[in-house]
Amino acid sequence: MELDADRKRFRGEIQALSLKERVRRGFTWSPVQVIKTGFMVGERPFVVLERAGGRRRDSSLKSGSPVRYYTTVAGVERPEVSGVVHWIKDTQMQVVLSGRQVPSWSDIVGQAVDLEFDENSYKEMRVALERAKHSKGRHKALTYILTGEQYPALRPTERLLTPLSEVGKLNTSQRDALKLIAAAEDLAIIHGPPGTGKTTTLVSAIQRICEKEHQVLVCAPSNTAVDLLAERLHQVGLRVVRTGHISRVNEDLLDLTLDQQVNEHPEHKQIKKIKIEAAEIRKQASTYKRSFTRNDRKERSHAYKQAGELDGWARTLEQRILGEVLDAAQVVCCTLTGAGASFMRDRTFTTLVVDEAAQALEPAMWIPLQRSRRLIMAGDPFQLPPTVKSNEAQRAGLNITMMERLLPVYEQASTLLSIQYRMHAAIMGFSNEYFYGGKLVAHESNKARGLAIEGETAVRFLDTAGAGFEEKKNPETNSRFNSDEYLLLVTYLYSYRHQFTLAEEGVKGDEPSEKTVALPPWPSIALISPYREQVEQMRNEIKEDPLLSQLDIVVHTIDGFQGQERDWVILSLVRSNANGEIGFLKDYRRMNVAMTRARKQLVVIGDSATIGGDPFYGAFLDYVEANGHYASAFEYMQST
């Protein structure tokens, strides 16, 4: 259902458009011209393309997007090649291409790049489910456990608790998690609410596992989550290999990638020589004309055969080196779908660790599970859910993750990380009561953490009810925005301009004063919203603002800001209408993410008349009145 909906959406919303409309909406870059070519790590060819005329437009293409790079000139042999976008900067884009060479037509005028539909992840999920259905032996037993038909086994842990220097830095609930992981023969579930040190716990657990097992498979549903774990594991001294397409890996981690480590292998130079030789022979063979003799024809046939044999030799050497690099790793890191790569299919692991498991489609979980004997999964089913495009598939249960399904069933095989280190106790309080049954405790180091302003509260609600701040919708994107909420947000921030300073010389446009030297610096700030259109409008406005453009401000959707934090977070809810319709705001898990990103102060801007009838937001408004500061937008409008 999900594949059909995704494919239908792609064909209906993108492929059916005219070239002109695809270009206008950012699904296609055309015309483009090549300004640079070369080879990346792993001998992957790339092209850097620029929009003709240097025209800057919004683009639906982004880093990691699968694309089709092609020439519009008729009569060209093999006129297109697939690739993946590596980066986009204003009017330029780098595309890493499939195949061995940059196309011969890359210097011809008349080229374009189209967003492509990628079915690979769906194929991998389907194959994994079929294998799970017909699994045998140990994998069959694990399948019974993960489908709720057999209880997971635990063994005594005392004799397994070998000390690690890192363990001494862990709190009681984190140590309990390590004990559970040591005891788990089949399954352990680590429930990690926001700010409770889930990544730190996993890194310590993986260190311990590596003392007993040759190799661990570490996965997550997103490249960002995989990169974070790979980096942290490398920092504690483990030998890490990060697999996956080079375009989807953080550039700071290139040294950890499989491509780079294969490239640095002592024998890799031999492969390059063989490939160059094969390319030269193929080039010479292609110089024969159509009117050549029978002898020439035999020579050309022999040359192509020789080039093919050399390519085969190079591939054999490359596979052997690739195997050696993987064998030498203590930890192999990849996305869930990346675990289905051809070079992974014959590899087995005792332990699979999955982070952000509560954000993973269950069929994707079964891809790495086919290569492992036990599962350690960590996440929080009260934060962002998996993305499901098909309403029919969602109703049928595709949005219910394996972690969400098993957490309440296997209580003895699960544990809660209960001490949070990120935020002021008042910021934590509402989520703690609503989602976690009041089981979380703020660590002493941040229990009363707040802004460096006397009398400030850690949680605020700015109420726009009655102010006429009506929401609007962009007809092109169907996303909503509320310009008046942004103006209120700016007014609110400007009301603090005399409490903080940027530098000794003062804020641009202000006269320097001796007082500013003694003021604390502006805290880091995040402006977030559930609506992409609101985010885009806020970004554009901030660029032109004389004060805000100088501050440490990030602007993101809630999804885009997951996993991050700032001192000061301001959340714009956008919705304001006479019918009390809140739409997207009904996703309380997403709001839990938004409300737990702030370290020192959380400010929520919204219309209580619109959201107050909903039980979740009604409870939040009551919480703010009891534990924070509730203010009307009129207070700030009158002050300006």
N, C-alpha and C positions, 0 to 999 in steps of 0.2 A: 504493500500500500504506500509506504513511504517513498520507495523508488519511483513508483508510478506518479505520485504527486509531485515529486521533485523534478522528474523528467518533463511532466506536463507543464509545470510552471516555467521551466527553462525554455521549452519550445514556444509556449504561448506568450511569455513576457519578453523573450530575448530574440530567439531565432526568427520569429514571425515578423519582427520589425524590419523596416527598410534599412539599408546601409546608413542613410542619412540620419535616421532616428536612433540607430544603435550608437553612432558616433556622438550624437547630441546627448544621449543618456549615459555615455561613458562605458558601454559594453564593448565598444570597438575603438581602436586608435587607427585612424586612416585620414590622409596618407601619412606614412612615417618614413624616415630615412635612417640608414645605419650610420652611426658616427664612430663606432668602435666594435671590433670583434676580438675574440681570444678564447682561451681555455681556462676553466676554473679548476679547483681541486678535483682530482679524479678524472682529469682530461675531458671534462664536460664542456662542449662548445657553448659560447654565449654571444649574444649581440646586444649592443646598447642602441636603443632606438630613440629618435626625437620626433615629436609632432612637426609636421611641415609648417613653417612660418612661426614656430615657437609659441603656438596658441595654448594657453593654460585653460583646462576645463576640469570640472568634477569628473572623477573616474570611479566606475564600479569595479575596476580591476584593482587588485592589491597584492602585496607580497604573499606568495603561495598560491595565487590563482592559476589553474590550468588554462592554457591558451593555445590557439592555433595561429602560427605565424606563416603568412603566405604572400605570394606575389599576385597581383591582379593582371599581369601581362599574359596574354594568351600564348600558347605553344611552348611554354617552359616545361621541361621534364621535371617530374616530382615537384609541383609548385607549392607544396605546403609541408610544414613540419610541426610537430607538437612541442610544447615547452611549458615551463613554469616561470611565472614572474618572480624575480629575485628582489627587486626594489623599484619603487617609483618615486622620482623627485621632480616635482613641478611638471615640466614638459618632456622629461626623459624617463625611459624604462629599460631595465636590464632583464632579458629573458634568457634563461638557461635552457638549451635545446636538447631534445632527445637525439640519438644518433651519434656518429663519430665526428662529423665535420659541420662547419658553417655552410649553409646552402650556397651553391655557386651563383645563384641569382640575387644574393644579398646586396650587391652593388647596383642592381637595376632599379630605375625609378618606377615606383608603383608597388608599394608594399602596405600590408595592414596586419593588425593583431586583433583576434576575436577571443572573447571569453568562451571557454569550452565547458561542456558538461562532463563531469568526472564520475564514472560509474564504478571505479575500482573498489572503493570502500564497500559498496553494496555487494559486489561479487565476493569479496573476502568474507563478509558477514554471512552470506548464504552458504559458502563452502564450510565455514566454521560450524554453523548450525547442523549441517549434514554430518560432519565428522563427529560432533557431540552426540548426535542421535544414534550413531553406529559405533560409538567408542567401546573399547574393551579394556579388561584388566584394571590397572590403577586409575586410568582416566574415567572408566565407567563408574568406579566407586565415587570419584570426585563429582561426577555428573549427578549421581543420586543425591549427594549432599547439597549441591548448589541448586537443585530443583526441589529441595525440602523433603525428600523421601528418606533420608538417613541422617542421623545426628552426627555432627563433626566430633572427632575424638581429640581429647586433651591428655597429655602425659605430665607426670610430676616435673617441676622446673628447677628444684633446688640445685641439683647436680649440674644443671646446664648454665647456671648464672656465673659465667666467667667474668671477672671485672674488666671494665674498659674505662679509660680516663674520662671519656665523654659521659658515662653513666652518672658520675658524681655531680654533673651539672643539671641533671634532670630532676623534675619535681616528682612527687609521689604518684600522681596519675600517669605521668609519662613512664615511670618505672613499671607501673602495673601493666602498661601496654607492652613493654618489652618482655615482661614475664609471660603475658598471654601469647605473644608471638613465639617465644621459645617453647611453650607448651603445645602449640597448635600442630597437630599432625596433618590436618586438612585445610582448616579455615580459621582466620582471625580477622575481626572487623574492628578497626580503630575509628571511633567517632570523634572527629576533631572540629568543634565549633570555631568561629572566627577568633584569631589571636591566641589560640591555646598551644601553639608550638607543634603542629602536626608534622611539618617538614623536618624540624629538628628531631622529633621522635623517630620518624621513618629513617633518617640518615643514620642515627644510632643503631636502629634495629638492623639495617642492611650491613653495617660494619660487623655486627655480631654474627649475622648469618654467614658472612664471607670468611669468618674464622673456621667454620665447619663445612661449608660447601664451596666447591670450585668456582661456581658462577651463579649470579642472580639475574633474573630478567626483571627490569623495572619499566613500567608503562604508565601512561596517562592518556586521557582522551584528546588533549590538545598539545601542540608543539611547545607552547609557552610553559606548560606545567612540566613537560619532559625536560626542557632546557634548564629549568630551575633545579630540578633534582640532580641532573647530570653535573651541573656546576657545583652544587653543594657536596656531592659525593666525591668529585675530583678534589675539592678543597680539603677533605679529610684524609686524602692520600690513597684512595682506591683507584685502581686502573679501570677507567671508564671508556667504553666505546659508544658513541651516539650515532645510531643508524638513522636513515631517512634522507629525503631529498635535500640537497645542500641549500636550496633556496628557502627551505622552511625552518632552517636551524639558525639560531642567533649567531651573528658574525663573531661575537666574542668567544664562541665555543668551537670554532672551526677545527682547532687542533684536536678536539675530542672526536671528531666525526670519523666514521669508517673510511670515507673517501680520502681524507687527509692522512690517516694512519697507513692506509694501503699505499698512498703516494710516497710516504717517507720510508717505506720498506726498502732495504738494501737492494733487493732484486727488481724493484720497480723500473729502474733505468733500462733494464733489459727489455721489459715490455714496451717501453716507449720506442726503443730502437726497432723492435720487430714491427710495431705499428707504422712507423715512418717508412720502413722498407716496403711494407705491403702497400702503403699509399703511393709510393713512387712507382712501383710495378704497375699498379692499377692505372696511374696517370699515363704512363708510357703506352699501356695497352689501348687506352682510349684515343691515342693520337692516330691510330690506323684509320685510313679513309675507307669509304664503301667500295672503291674500285681496286681493292688490294687483291693480291694473288692468293692461290690456295695455300701456299707456304706461309704468307702473312696471316691468313686466317688461323692456321694451326698455331703460329707463334702467339697470336692474341689469346686464343683459347688456353694455351699453356700458361700464359702470363696471369690470366684471371684465376686459373686453378691454383697457381703458386701463391698469389695474393690471398686467396681464400684459406689456403693451408697455413699461411703465416698468421692470419687473423685468428684461426682456430688455436694455434699454438699460444698466441698472446692471451686468448680467453682462458685457456687451461692454466697458464701461469698466474693470471689474475685471480682465478678462483682459488688456487692453492694459497696465494698470499692473503687473500681475503679470509680464508679459513684460519690461517695462522694468527692473523690479527684478532679475530673473534675468539679463538681459543685462549689467547693470552689475557683477555679481559676478565676482571673480576665481576664487573657489572656491565650488562648490555642494556642501553636505554633507547626506547623508541615509543611511538604512539601505538595505540591498540591496533589500528589497521596496519601500521608499519611492521607489526610482528608477523604479518602474512607475507613478507617479502620472500622471494624465491630462495635466497641464501639462508633463510631462517628455518626452512621447512624440515630439514633433517636434524635440527638442533633441539635438544631437550634440556630442561632445567628442573631442579627440585622445587625451587620457590619462585613464584611470580608475585611481585609487589605492584599493586595498582593504586596510584594516587588520584585524587579527585574522582573516585569511583561513583559518587552520587551524581556525577554529571555525564556519565557514560551510558550510551545505549547498550542494553544488555546483549544484543547480538554481537556488538563489537568486543565485549568482554570475552566472548568465547573464542576469539581469534588467538590471543596468546595463551588461553587456557589449554589449547590443544598441545602445547609444548611444555606443560608444567605439571607437577604432582601435588602442589598445595598452593593456596591463594591467601595472600595478605592484602586486604583492601582497606583504604583509608579515605575519608571524605566526610561530608556533612549533608544529609538529605534535606536539610532546611535552608540550604543555599541554592545557587542556580541549578535548575533542572537541565536535563539534556534538551537540545533543540529538536523538536519534531514538527515537520512541515505539514504533514497530513492530519487533518482533524479526525478522519476515520481511524487512522493508525493510533492516534492518541486515545480515542475512545476505547479502542481494543486493548490498550495497555502498554504501548511502546514507550510511553513516557515514564513508566515505572521502572526504576533501575534495579539491578541485582542487589545493590546495597540497601536500597529502600525496602525491598521485599524481604531480605534476610535479617536485617537488624532487629526487628521485633520478635523474630522466630527463634534466633539462636542467641539468647541473652548471655549464656555462659561463654560463648565464643566471641563476645564483643566487650569493648570497654570504652568509657568516655574520658577524654582529656578535659579536665574540669577547671584548670587554673589558666586564666587568660591574662596576657601580658601587653595587649595593645592599647586598650582604651580606659578612660575614666569610668569608674563604677556606674555613674549615672547614665552614660552612653550605652553601656552593656545592659543596664537594668531591664529595659522593656523587652528586648530580644530574649534575655535570660528567662523571664517569666513566661513569655508567650510561646517560645519554641523549645526551651530546654528544661522546663519544669523547675526553674530556680536552682539548678544544680551547679551553675558556674560561679566561680569566685574570682574577683579581681585581685591580681597579685599586689602585694604591698607597694611595689615600686611605681605603680600607676593608679592606685586606688583613688587618689584625689588629684590626679594630673589634670591641669586645666590651662587656659590661656593666661598669660602673664598680665592680667588686668584684674584689679581688685573688684570683688563683687560679681564677677562674671559667672554665669551658670554654664554647665557642660552641654545642656540640651535646650534648644529653643524651637518654638514654632511661630512663624510669621503668618498670620491669618489674613487672607485677601478677601474674605467673605464681605459682600456689600460694596467692594471697591470697584466693581465693574471690570475686573481683569479677565475678560472672556478668552477662552482657548480658541485657537484657529487651526485649520488644517491646510497643509501644502497639497494642492490637487495633484501634483506630479509624483510626490513620494508617498502620499496618504499618511504622512507622519504629522503629529500635532506639535504646536509650539504656543508659547504664551509670552509675548514681548514685554508685557507689563510686569510679569514675574521677574524677568531679567532686570528691568529697571529698578524694581524694589531691591533685588539682590545687590545691585551696584550701589544703591543708596545706603543699604545696610553696611557694606564694606567701607564706603567712604566715611561713615559715621565714626570709624575707628582710626581715621588717618592721623589723628593727633596722639594716638596711643602707641604707634609703632613708627619706626624709621627704616629707610632703605640703606642709607649710608650717612656719613658725617656731613656730606654736602647737601643733604636733604633731598626730597622728592622733586623730580623734574617739574618746573613751573612754580615751585615754592621758594620762598626766600630761606636761605640756610639760617639756622638758629642754634644757639648754644644748647638749648633744651633737647634738640633731636639727638645729640650725641649720647645722652644718658638713657634714651628710650630703648626698649628691646627691639630687635629686628622683627619684621613681619614673619608670622609663621607660614609654613607651607600650606597651600590651599588647594582643594579640589572642588570644582563645580560639576555636579553630576545630575543626570536626568534619565528617566526611562525612555524618553523620546529623542530619536536621532535628529529630528529637525530642530528641536530646542538646543541640542548640543552644537549643531552647525551654526545656528544664529549667535549663540553665546561666543563661540570661537571667533567669529568674524567681528563681533562688537569689541571684544577684549583687545584685539590687535590695534584698534584705533583709540583705545582709552589711555590717557596720559599717565594715570596711576597704575591701573591693573596690568597694563602691558609690561610693567617693570617688575611685577611681583612673581613669586614662585607659584604659578597657578597652572594646574592641568584641568582640562575640560574633557569629560568622557561620558559615554552612556554607562549605565550601571554594569552591563555585561563587560564593557571594555575596561572598567576599573576594577573588576574582580581580582583579588590577590594583592591589590595595592592598598596603601593607606596614606593619610596626610594628617597634619595637626588639626586642620580646620576643614570640615566638609560641609558644603551647602548643597542641599538636595532640592531641586525644582520639580514639583509634581505635575505641573502644567494644567491638569484637568480642572476646568471651571465652567459649569453649565447649569442651566435651570432644571435639568432632568435628573441630576445626581448620578450621571453616567461616569464610571471611572475606568472602564475598559481594561487596558493593560495593567493598571494599578492593582487589579485583583490577584496578580501573581505575588503573593505574600513572601515567597521564598526569595524572589528578586529584591523585594524591599528589605528583607533581612540583610542581604548583602550590602545594600546601600546604607543602611543605618548602622553598620558596624565597621565602616572604613575609617572613622574619625578617631584620632588619639585624644584630642583635647576639647574640641567642641563640635557638636552636630547641630546644624540649623536646617530645618525643613520649612519650605515655603509652599503653601497650598491654600485651598478654599475649603474651610471647614463645612460650609453649607453643602458643598458637592460631595466631599469624602466622609463626612461625619456619620452618615447613615450606615456606613459599612462597619461591621463589628470590629474588624482589625484596626481600622483608622480611628474608630470611636474610642477603642481601648488605648491607642497611642496618644490621642488628645488628652484623655484623662490622666495618663502617665505624665505627660509634660506639665500639666497644671499642678500635679502633686510633687514633681521632682525636678522641674526645670523652670523655664520662663515662657509664658504664653503672651504674645503681643499682637496687636492689630496692625495691619499695613498702614492704617491712618496715622499711627504714631510717627512713622518714618516719613510718610508723605508730607505731613505738616512740618516736620523738622527741616525739610528742604525748602 
